[in-house]
Every structure is written in structure tokens, then in C-alpha cells.
Amino acid sequence: MSGLYLRTLQQAGLAVCVLLALASTAIWWALTTERAPWHSDDNEVLTSLIWWSTGAVYSALVLFRYVTGPRRLAIVAAAGVFSYWLGMQIAITPVPWVWINTALAGVITATFLGYVVALLGRLRRSVRLFSMLAGAGAVGGAVIGWSSGAEEVILSREHPHYAWQVVGHGLWQVLTCVAFYLAPQDAGEEDGSESN
């Protein structure tokens, strides 16, 4: 990762953070829409891998600003991919009200990423950090589930409520971005001197 890119991210304000979260949502939509040339019901593995890999995009655009060192950046990118896989596993578990699953998925994935970034980066592990992330994840996740109303909608992007899934996904990304931005930080990590 370019040092200039990381320095630019670290110095960016809240408005840039939100724009990057929206860009991440747009990239997620472009990569996961059924109109994408690689999307195929015959190749669910490739489609799933592309879906999950968008977690690395979120990491690169939103989370890398809090972490230094190539090894730590790679771990945060991998955590982004894992969080998308985990969120999907939780969301598709059959329950009468899908929005409960998706809200829970939003909370778990947001707080998981918060823990990873706090462990490896300059964010301080605090009740404030995890409370803000849990709230942000719950709202975004609940909107995704509310728009779905059924497990099949989450898995089929042809459903008429898919647009609301995009809105929910965007809410999750923007609100967690804001939560990360407002979280307490440790001053000692800000110089970027970590060399892993």
C-alpha cells in the first residue's frame, strides 16, 4: 500500500471518510449486482468469493487509516473479507424475522472489525468504540433485513427490494465509518512508525 495513500487517509476528515464509505458501497454494488459479467448462478463459488472480497475494499477505504505496517494492513483486509463471510452466514440462518438476523450480523461484524482495528491499530478499545459500532451495525443490518423480509431476498439480487439492501449496506458502511472516526485513539500509534 502506498505510503502517500495511507498518509492521505490518516489526514482526511469526516466528510472524506463518509465519501470513501459511499464509494465502498458503490464498489460493493458494482461487484455483486447480477448484471456484473462474472455473476453466474452456475458459478456460485466465484460469485461468493467476489461478494466476500468486497470486505477488503471496505477495509482499504475505511479501516486502513487506523493501522500501519504491511502485515497489519493485510490482516485488516483479511478481517474485512471474513466479516462479510460471517455476516452472510448469520443473515441466512432461518428465523421468522430476517431483520433480527441481519441486525445481529451487523452488530457482530462491526464490533469484530472494531476489535481487530483496535488490537492492531491506534484505536483504543473502549465501551464507546464498541457501543457506537454495535449501534451502527444494528441499524444497517436491520435495514437490510427489513428490506428483505425473507432469506431468499438476501441471496437473490433480482428481488424488487434489493435497492433497500443497497441502502442498508450503505448505512452499515457509513455509520460504522463515522463510529470508527469518532472513536478514541491512542496517540502513540499515530506516527506510523510500526514496521510490520
PALO-668999 format. One line per field, with one value per residue (C-alpha): x, y, z negated; residue number from 1. Coordinates in Angstrom, 2 decimals, decimal comma. Each point is the difference from the previous one (the first is absolute). Layout:
<recs>
u	X|...
v	Y|...
w	Z|...
num	NUM|...
</recs>
This chain:
<recs>
u	0,00|1,34|1,27|-1,52|-3,43|0,20|1,16|-2,84|-2,50|1,36|-0,30|-3,45|-2,96|-3,41|-1,47|2,69|-0,55|-3,71|0,75|2,38|-2,66|-2,47|2,61|0,46|-3,77|-0,02|2,85|-1,85|-3,10|1,96|1,75|-3,04|-2,77|-1,36|0,84|3,71|1,61|1,43|-3,28|-1,36|-2,39|2,16|3,07|-1,15|3,53|1,38|-3,03|0,40|3,75|-0,59|-2,74|2,25|3,02|-1,89|0,76|3,63|-1,16|-1,73|3,16|2,21|-2,27|-1,19|2,17|3,56|0,20|0,26|2,68|3,64|2,35|-0,57|-0,63|-2,60|-1,66|-0,23|-1,57|-2,58|-0,81|-0,43|-2,19|-2,19|-0,43|-0,72|-2,56|-1,96|0,04|-1,03|-2,76|-1,48|0,07|-1,88|-2,43|-1,16|-0,70|-3,74|-2,04|-3,52|1,28|3,01|0,67|1,01|2,66|1,27|0,08|1,94|2,33|0,54|0,86|2,34|1,88|0,38|1,26|2,28|1,63|0,22|1,81|2,46|0,74|0,36|2,28|2,26|-0,40|-0,33|-3,62|-0,50|-2,10|-2,81|-3,66|-0,56|1,62|-1,92|-3,30|0,17|0,95|-2,75|-2,60|1,27|0,10|-3,47|-1,58|1,61|-0,65|-3,63|-0,68|1,45|-2,25|-3,05|0,37|0,27|-2,81|1,23|3,27|-0,32|0,20|3,44|1,18|-1,80|0,95|-2,89|-2,55|-1,78|1,13|3,67|0,37|-0,77|2,70|2,42|-1,28|0,44|3,47|0,86|-1,38|2,11|3,12|-0,60|-1,10|2,88|2,37|-1,30|0,26|3,62|0,76|-1,49|1,58|2,73|3,51|3,36|2,41|3,03|-0,97|-0,63|3,56|-0,15|3,31|-1,20|1,84|-1,70
v	0,00|3,36|2,10|3,08|-1,67|-0,92|3,48|1,53|-2,31|0,76|3,75|-0,11|1,43|-1,46|1,11|-1,90|-3,00|-0,01|0,42|-2,97|-2,10|0,95|-0,88|-3,36|-0,55|0,89|-2,44|-2,67|0,57|-0,03|-3,24|-1,83|1,06|-2,74|2,16|-0,44|-2,14|-2,53|-0,58|-3,42|-2,34|-2,77|1,26|0,77|-0,39|2,85|2,16|-0,61|0,69|3,32|0,88|-0,74|1,75|3,28|-0,07|0,65|3,04|1,37|-0,66|1,80|3,03|0,36|-1,98|0,31|3,54|-1,43|-2,63|0,14|-2,65|-2,35|-3,10|1,75|1,47|-3,49|-1,34|2,82|-0,70|-3,71|0,92|2,04|-3,04|-2,25|2,48|-0,09|-3,80|-0,11|2,56|-2,01|-3,23|1,69|1,79|-3,11|-2,06|-0,73|1,96|1,46|3,61|0,43|3,52|-1,46|-2,14|2,79|2,46|-2,57|-0,58|3,75|0,27|-3,00|0,97|3,66|-0,81|-2,74|2,47|2,52|-2,52|-0,87|3,64|0,89|-2,98|0,83|3,73|3,23|-0,23|-0,50|-2,96|1,71|-0,28|3,05|-1,63|-3,26|1,70|2,28|-2,90|-2,22|2,72|0,75|-3,69|-0,63|2,83|-0,95|-3,69|0,54|2,05|-2,82|-2,52|2,24|0,45|-3,72|-1,50|-3,43|-1,89|-0,40|3,75|0,19|-2,67|1,33|3,44|-0,03|0,57|3,39|0,94|-0,45|3,79|0,20|-2,59|2,36|2,81|-2,20|-0,99|3,65|0,91|-2,72|1,26|3,71|-0,35|-2,31|2,38|2,85|-2,17|-0,85|3,64|1,21|-2,78|0,80|-0,44|-0,73|2,80|-2,32|-1,80|3,09|0,52|-3,05|-1,33|-3,63|-2,01|-3,42
w	0,00|0,93|-2,89|1,65|0,10|-3,68|-1,02|2,02|-1,70|-3,45|0,55|1,61|-1,86|-0,69|3,35|1,91|-2,27|0,88|3,72|-0,15|-1,74|2,74|2,64|-1,71|0,17|3,70|0,64|-1,99|2,13|3,28|-0,91|-1,37|2,35|2,19|3,00|-0,69|2,73|-2,46|-1,81|0,79|-1,73|1,44|-1,85|-3,52|-1,37|2,12|-0,73|-3,75|0,10|1,75|-2,50|-2,97|1,55|-0,14|-3,72|0,94|1,98|-3,11|-2,00|2,52|0,28|-3,60|-2,43|1,31|-1,36|-3,54|0,62|1,09|1,33|2,95|-2,10|-2,12|3,09|1,51|-3,20|-0,01|3,68|-0,80|-2,98|2,38|2,25|-2,98|-1,37|3,26|0,02|-3,66|0,49|2,85|-2,06|-2,83|2,31|1,85|-3,12|0,16|-2,55|0,17|0,16|2,27|-1,26|-3,39|1,67|2,18|-2,91|-2,03|2,97|0,24|-3,70|-0,02|3,16|-1,00|-3,50|1,35|2,38|-2,83|-2,15|2,77|0,79|-3,69|-0,55|2,96|0,39|-1,85|-1,12|-3,72|-1,09|-1,87|-0,84|2,19|3,06|-0,32|-0,89|3,04|2,27|-1,39|0,55|3,52|0,91|-1,41|2,00|3,31|-0,54|-1,02|3,16|2,11|-1,76|0,01|3,74|0,48|-1,95|1,05|0,17|3,78|0,57|-1,57|2,38|3,08|1,17|2,51|-2,76|0,26|-3,52|0,90|0,24|-3,72|-0,64|1,71|-2,24|-3,09|1,11|0,54|-3,43|-1,60|1,75|-0,60|-3,62|-0,91|1,78|-2,17|-3,13|0,79|0,71|-3,29|-2,08|-2,53|1,38|-1,58|0,83|0,00|3,24|2,09|1,19|2,27|-1,35|-0,25|2,61|0,06
num	1|2|3|4|5|6|7|8|9|10|11|12|13|14|15|16|17|18|19|20|21|22|23|24|25|26|27|28|29|30|31|32|33|34|35|36|37|38|39|40|41|42|43|44|45|46|47|48|49|50|51|52|53|54|55|56|57|58|59|60|61|62|63|64|65|66|67|68|69|70|71|72|73|74|75|76|77|78|79|80|81|82|83|84|85|86|87|88|89|90|91|92|93|94|95|96|97|98|99|100|101|102|103|104|105|106|107|108|109|110|111|112|113|114|115|116|117|118|119|120|121|122|123|124|125|126|127|128|129|130|131|132|133|134|135|136|137|138|139|140|141|142|143|144|145|146|147|148|149|150|151|152|153|154|155|156|157|158|159|160|161|162|163|164|165|166|167|168|169|170|171|172|173|174|175|176|177|178|179|180|181|182|183|184|185|186|187|188|189|190|191|192|193|194|195|196
</recs>
